[in-house]
């Protein structure tokens, strides 16, 4: 798809200032059973529509992202402007009410309490002409509604209705209904249940699909994608079978802001010309990766350099997230490698045993060219992208990375596992990778081999058959 770089992505909605007060707690107060939070560190970040705009800008490439939002002249707004500076272009709607500030008191990765200030709604003036022009000319528009009144303003709604690009509407229970011209509305499960009412009960996919159809009928919009957290998302056009996009399981992580990550990713994909189903699929993956990286708390983190993954799309960001998560908690990274041309019981036994040695398993597989050099011109039987997808589908495999060299030495230098595990008849012999592992204190080990299983033997038997 070719980017029209002259057309920006525009985010319209309620910007908030989010603050995390992060400390430690080892005792309770003497007068009440509540923790004493000490050594507090203050971490500020954009919230609401401001977070959605920043996340869109991180994945929009060279396309400009514009944030249209009411902002006052108070301290909270000044801090928010500083956080947004050089990340997005800001078009302010003059506001007369204080900036909404949400403060989470956290001990480690757990929230203890939240303190909100700034009131439940805001008062603001007319939509600037520059904002109306930006909305009308945008490649795509994201409405990030946080229920403070922006989406109820008649001039804002008129501009959104006149937008030439697709409009994505991320709703709020206290917000206005989406404009009927919206291409896609993205409520979460709880929001969809609340808006659809009690006519549709249950939590199964049939009930979720019925709610999506009810919302499309109520709003008159093009489609509804109900986000379901770890279950992924359900996309409905109001009739016919809905599309369900499962999510990749994520262990740990902070889900705060995942809805903004989903909506931002959908909008960027639509701006680049994706059809709605493609955009929702990309957004489910983006939201999962966002949570795995730490969620909103890692909003400004520089992405970890991804290990090159040759002709496989997708595993590198997943690998970086896995390594970050495990190392943040002092866990053990285990890696193994091979061609894995035809996955068989011997492979499965080795992979299961390797995963039991630590807290994650990274599988390094030879690229197609590397397999041909090792096995001959008739191999591989299965391409690297398909081999990677099959391996990633196994619950005991956390990430897959493809290397193009004859040995995994270079990729091991980048992954730097604590343990390198190989299956087969290497017991008592020096593994070729052992010397590389020793440079950072890693250990190479041999795992029992399931006798009578090999890809070569399978190929030979198939020729006889």
C-alpha positions in Angstrom: 0.0 0.0 0.0 1.3 3.5 -0.9 1.1 6.2 1.8 -0.3 9.6 0.8 2.0 11.4 3.1 0.4 14.8 2.5 -2.8 13.6 4.3 -2.5 13.4 8.0 -4.2 11.1 10.6 -6.4 13.2 12.9 -7.4 12.2 16.4 -10.4 14.1 17.9 -11.4 13.8 21.5 -10.7 14.3 25.2 -7.1 14.6 26.2 -6.2 13.7 29.8 -3.0 13.8 31.9 -2.2 10.5 33.4 0.1 10.2 36.4 1.5 7.1 38.0 2.8 7.4 41.6 4.9 4.3 41.8 6.4 3.2 45.1 7.1 0.3 47.5 4.9 -1.0 50.3 6.2 -3.3 53.1 3.9 -2.3 56.0 0.4 -1.2 56.9 -0.6 2.0 58.7 -1.2 1.5 62.4 -4.6 3.2 62.3 -6.1 1.2 59.3 -5.3 -1.9 57.2 -4.0 0.1 54.3 -0.5 0.0 52.8 2.1 2.7 53.4 3.5 3.6 50.0 7.1 4.9 50.2 9.9 5.9 47.9 7.3 7.3 45.4 8.4 8.1 41.8 6.1 10.3 39.7 5.7 9.2 36.1 3.5 11.4 33.8 2.1 10.4 30.3 -0.5 11.5 27.9 -3.9 10.0 28.5 -7.2 9.6 26.7 -7.2 11.0 23.1 -3.6 12.3 23.7 -2.4 8.7 24.3 -4.2 7.5 21.2 -2.6 10.2 19.1 0.9 9.4 20.4 0.4 5.7 19.7 -0.9 6.4 16.2 2.2 8.6 15.6 4.5 5.8 16.6 3.2 3.5 13.9 2.2 6.1 11.2 5.7 6.3 9.7 6.2 9.6 7.9 2.5 10.5 8.1 1.7 13.5 10.4 -0.7 12.9 13.3 -2.9 15.8 14.4 -4.6 16.0 17.8 -7.8 18.1 18.1 -8.8 18.5 21.7 -10.0 21.1 24.2 -7.2 22.4 26.4 -7.2 25.0 29.1 -4.4 27.3 30.4 -3.8 25.5 33.6 -0.8 23.5 34.9 -2.1 20.2 33.8 -2.5 21.4 30.3 1.0 22.8 30.3 2.4 19.5 31.4 0.4 17.7 28.7 1.6 20.0 26.0 5.2 19.3 27.0 4.6 15.6 26.7 3.1 15.9 23.3 5.7 18.4 21.9 7.4 17.0 18.8 5.3 13.9 18.9 2.0 15.1 17.4 0.7 18.4 16.0 -1.8 20.0 18.4 -4.8 22.0 17.4 -6.5 23.2 20.6 -10.1 24.0 21.2 -10.1 26.7 23.8 -11.3 25.3 27.1 -12.6 27.0 30.2 -12.5 24.0 32.7 -9.5 22.4 34.3 -7.6 19.7 32.6 -8.6 16.2 33.8 -5.8 14.5 35.7 -5.9 10.8 36.6 -3.4 9.6 39.2 -2.8 5.9 39.9 -1.1 5.0 43.1 0.9 1.8 42.3 3.0 -0.6 44.2 5.1 -2.4 41.7 2.8 -3.5 38.9 -0.4 -3.2 41.0 -2.7 -0.2 41.4 -3.7 0.6 45.0 -6.0 3.6 44.3 -6.8 6.2 41.7 -7.3 9.9 42.3 -9.2 11.9 39.6 -9.4 15.7 39.4 -10.7 18.1 36.8 -14.4 17.2 36.9 -16.5 14.8 34.8 -17.0 17.2 31.8 -15.3 20.2 30.2 -16.5 23.5 28.8 -14.9 24.8 25.7 -15.4 27.1 22.8 -15.9 26.8 19.0 -14.0 24.4 16.8 -11.2 26.3 15.1 -11.3 26.5 11.4 -7.9 24.8 11.1 -9.3 21.8 13.0 -12.3 21.5 10.7 -10.0 21.6 7.7 -7.7 19.0 9.1 -10.6 16.7 9.9 -12.0 17.1 6.4 -8.7 16.4 4.6 -7.5 13.6 6.8 -6.5 10.2 5.5 -8.4 8.8 8.5 -10.0 10.2 11.7 -10.0 8.6 15.1 -12.6 9.8 17.6 -11.2 9.0 21.1 -14.3 9.8 23.2 -13.7 9.9 27.0 -17.1 11.3 27.9 -16.1 14.9 28.6 -18.3 16.5 26.0 -16.1 17.0 22.9 -18.0 14.6 20.7 -21.4 16.2 21.7 -20.5 19.7 20.3 -22.5 20.4 17.1 -19.6 21.9 15.2 -17.3 18.9 16.0 -20.0 16.5 14.9 -20.6 18.4 11.7 -16.9 18.3 10.9 -16.7 14.6 11.6 -19.8 13.9 9.4 -18.0 15.8 6.5 -14.7 13.9 6.8 -13.5 12.5 3.5 -11.5 9.7 5.0 -12.7 6.8 7.1 -13.8 7.6 10.7 -13.1 5.3 13.5 -15.1 6.0 16.7 -13.9 4.7 20.1 -16.9 5.3 22.2 -17.5 6.1 25.9 -20.5 5.3 28.1 -20.9 9.0 28.9 -20.1 10.1 25.3 -22.3 10.9 22.3 -23.5 8.4 19.8 -21.1 8.0 16.8 -22.0 9.9 13.6 -23.7 7.6 11.1 -20.9 8.1 8.6 -18.4 6.3 10.9 -16.7 3.4 9.1 -16.0 1.5 12.3 -17.0 1.8 16.0 -14.8 0.0 18.6 -16.5 -0.5 22.0 -15.1 -2.9 24.5 -17.2 -5.8 25.7 -18.5 -3.9 28.8 -19.4 -0.8 26.8 -21.2 -2.8 24.1 -23.2 -4.6 26.8 -24.1 -1.3 28.5 -25.2 0.4 25.3 -27.0 -2.6 23.8 -29.1 -3.0 27.0 -30.4 -6.1 28.6 -32.1 -7.5 25.5 -29.0 -9.5 24.7 -27.6 -11.5 27.6 -24.7 -13.9 27.9 -20.9 -13.7 27.3 -20.6 -16.2 24.4 -19.7 -15.2 20.8 -23.4 -15.5 19.8 -24.3 -12.9 22.4 -21.4 -10.6 21.5 -22.4 -10.9 17.8 -26.0 -10.0 18.6 -24.9 -6.9 20.5 -22.7 -5.8 17.6 -25.7 -6.1 15.3 -27.9 -4.2 17.7 -25.4 -1.4 17.9 -25.1 -1.1 14.1 -28.9 -0.9 13.9 -29.0 1.7 16.6 -26.2 3.9 15.3 -26.5 3.3 11.6 -22.7 2.9 11.2 -20.8 0.8 8.8 -19.3 -1.8 11.2 -18.7 -2.5 14.9 -15.6 -4.3 16.3 -16.2 -5.3 19.9 -12.8 -5.7 21.7 -12.7 -8.6 24.1 -9.4 -8.3 25.8 -7.4 -11.5 25.8 -10.1 -13.1 23.6 -9.4 -10.7 20.7 -12.2 -8.9 18.8 -15.4 -9.6 17.0 -16.1 -7.6 13.8 -19.7 -7.4 12.5 -21.2 -5.5 9.5 -24.7 -6.0 10.9 -25.6 -9.1 8.9 -24.0 -12.4 7.9 -21.4 -14.2 10.0 -19.1 -11.9 12.0 -15.3 -12.2 11.8 -13.6 -13.2 15.1 -9.9 -12.3 15.4 -8.3 -14.2 18.3 -5.5 -12.5 20.3 -2.1 -13.9 21.0 -1.9 -14.8 24.7 0.1 -12.3 26.8 1.5 -13.1 30.2 1.6 -10.1 32.5 1.7 -6.6 31.1 -0.4 -3.6 32.0 -3.7 -3.5 30.0 -4.2 0.2 30.7 -4.4 1.9 27.3 -4.9 -1.3 25.3 -8.2 0.1 23.8 -6.4 3.2 22.6 -3.7 1.0 21.1 -6.3 -1.0 19.2 -8.2 2.1 18.0 -5.0 3.8 16.9 -3.7 0.8 15.0 -7.1 0.3 13.2 -7.0 4.0 12.1 -3.4 3.8 10.8 -4.3 0.7 8.8 -7.4 2.2 7.3 -5.4 5.4 6.4 -2.9 3.1 4.6 -5.8 1.6 2.5 -6.5 -1.6 4.4 -10.0 -3.0 4.3 -11.9 -3.1 7.6 -11.2 -6.8 8.4 -7.5 -6.4 7.7 -7.3 -3.3 9.9 -9.0 -5.1 12.8 -6.7 -8.1 12.5 -3.6 -5.8 12.6 -5.1 -3.9 15.5 -5.6 -7.0 17.6 -1.9 -7.9 17.1 -0.9 -4.3 17.9 -2.9 -4.2 21.1 -1.4 -7.5 22.3 2.1 -6.3 21.6 1.3 -3.0 23.4 0.3 -4.9 26.6 3.3 -7.2 26.4 5.6 -4.2 26.2 4.2 -2.8 29.4 1.1 -1.0 28.2 0.6 2.7 28.8 3.5 2.8 31.3 5.9 2.2 28.4 4.3 4.8 26.1 7.6 6.6 25.4 10.0 3.6 25.6 12.4 3.3 22.7 11.5 0.0 21.1 14.0 -2.8 21.7 16.1 -3.5 18.6 14.4 -6.4 16.9 16.3 -9.4 15.8 16.2 -9.6 12.0 13.6 -12.2 11.0 14.4 -12.7 7.3 11.3 -13.5 5.3 8.9 -13.9 8.3 6.7 -11.0 9.2 5.6 -10.6 12.8 7.9 -12.6 15.2 10.5 -9.8 15.8 8.2 -7.5 17.8 6.9 -10.5 19.7 10.4 -11.6 20.5 11.4 -8.2 21.9 8.3 -8.1 24.1 9.0 -11.6 25.4 12.7 -10.8 26.3 11.7 -7.5 28.0 9.0 -9.2 30.1 11.2 -12.1 31.3 14.3 -10.1 32.0 12.3 -7.4 33.8 11.4 -10.0 36.4 14.8 -11.7 36.5 13.6 -14.8 34.6 15.6 -17.3 32.6 15.6 -17.1 28.8 15.9 -20.4 27.0 16.6 -20.8 23.3 16.8 -23.8 21.0 17.3 -24.1 17.2 17.0 -26.2 14.1 15.4 -26.4 10.7 12.0 -27.8 12.0 11.1 -28.6 8.4 8.4 -31.2 9.2 7.3 -30.8 12.8 7.1 -34.3 14.5 6.9 -35.9 17.9 10.7 -35.7 18.4 10.6 -31.9 17.9 7.6 -31.5 20.3 9.4 -33.5 23.0 12.5 -31.4 22.7 10.6 -28.1 22.7 8.5 -29.1 25.8 11.6 -30.1 27.7 13.5 -26.9 26.7 10.6 -24.7 27.9 10.7 -26.4 31.3 14.3 -25.1 31.8 13.2 -21.5 32.1 10.6 -18.8 31.8 10.3 -18.5 28.0 11.4 -20.4 25.0 12.8 -18.7 21.8 13.1 -21.0 18.8 15.7 -20.0 16.2 15.0 -21.6 12.8 17.1 -21.7 9.7 15.9 -19.7 6.7 15.0 -21.4 3.5 18.4 -20.6 2.0 20.2 -21.9 5.1 18.2 -25.1 5.0 19.1 -25.6 1.3 22.8 -25.2 2.1 22.6 -27.8 4.9 20.1 -30.3 3.5 20.3 -30.0 -0.2 18.3 -28.4 -3.0 15.1 -30.4 -2.3 14.7 -28.9 1.2 13.0 -27.3 2.9 9.7 -28.9 2.3 7.9 -26.1 4.3 8.8 -22.4 3.9 10.2 -20.4 6.8 7.0 -18.3 7.3 4.9 -21.4 7.6 7.4 -23.2 9.8 7.4 -20.1 12.1 3.6 -20.0 12.3 3.4 -23.6 13.2 6.0 -23.3 16.0 4.4 -20.1 17.4 1.1 -21.9 17.6 2.6 -24.3 20.3 1.7 -23.1 23.8 5.3 -23.8 25.0 6.9 -21.6 22.3 7.0 -17.9 23.2 8.7 -16.5 20.1 10.4 -17.6 16.8 13.2 -15.9 15.0 14.7 -16.9 11.6 18.4 -16.7 10.9 20.1 -16.9 7.4 23.6 -18.1 8.5 24.7 -21.7 8.6 24.9 -21.5 12.4 22.8 -19.5 14.9 25.9 -17.8 16.4 24.9 -14.3 15.2 21.3 -14.5 16.4 22.4 -15.9 19.7 24.6 -12.8 20.2 21.4 -10.7 19.8 19.0 -12.8 21.9 21.7 -13.7 24.5 19.8 -16.6 26.1 20.7 -17.9 29.5 20.3 -21.5 28.3 20.8 -23.0 24.8 19.2 -26.4 24.6 19.7 -29.0 21.8 18.2 -32.4 21.5 19.9 -35.4 19.9 23.1 -37.3 20.3 25.3 -34.5 21.5 25.7 -35.8 25.0 29.3 -35.7 26.1 30.4 -33.6 23.1 31.0 -29.9 22.8 28.0 -28.1 21.2 29.2 -25.7 18.5 27.2 -22.9 20.2 28.7 -23.4 23.7 31.6 -21.0 23.2 29.2 -18.2 22.1 27.1 -18.8 25.2 30.1 -18.6 27.5 30.8 -15.0 26.5 27.9 -13.8 28.6 27.7 -16.6 31.1 25.1 -18.7 29.3 25.0 -22.5 29.4 24.6 -25.0 26.5 22.8 -28.2 27.4 21.7 -31.4 25.7 18.2 -32.8 26.1 17.1 -36.4 25.6 16.3 -37.3 22.1 13.0 -39.2 21.3 14.4 -42.2 19.4 13.1 -43.1 16.0 11.9 -39.6 14.9 13.6 -37.4 12.3 12.5 -35.3 9.4 14.9 -37.1 7.0 13.4 -40.5 8.0 9.9 -39.1 7.4 10.9 -38.0 3.9 12.5 -41.3 3.1 9.4 -43.2 4.2 7.1 -41.0 2.2 9.2 -41.8 -0.9 8.7 -45.5 -0.3 4.9 -45.0 0.1 
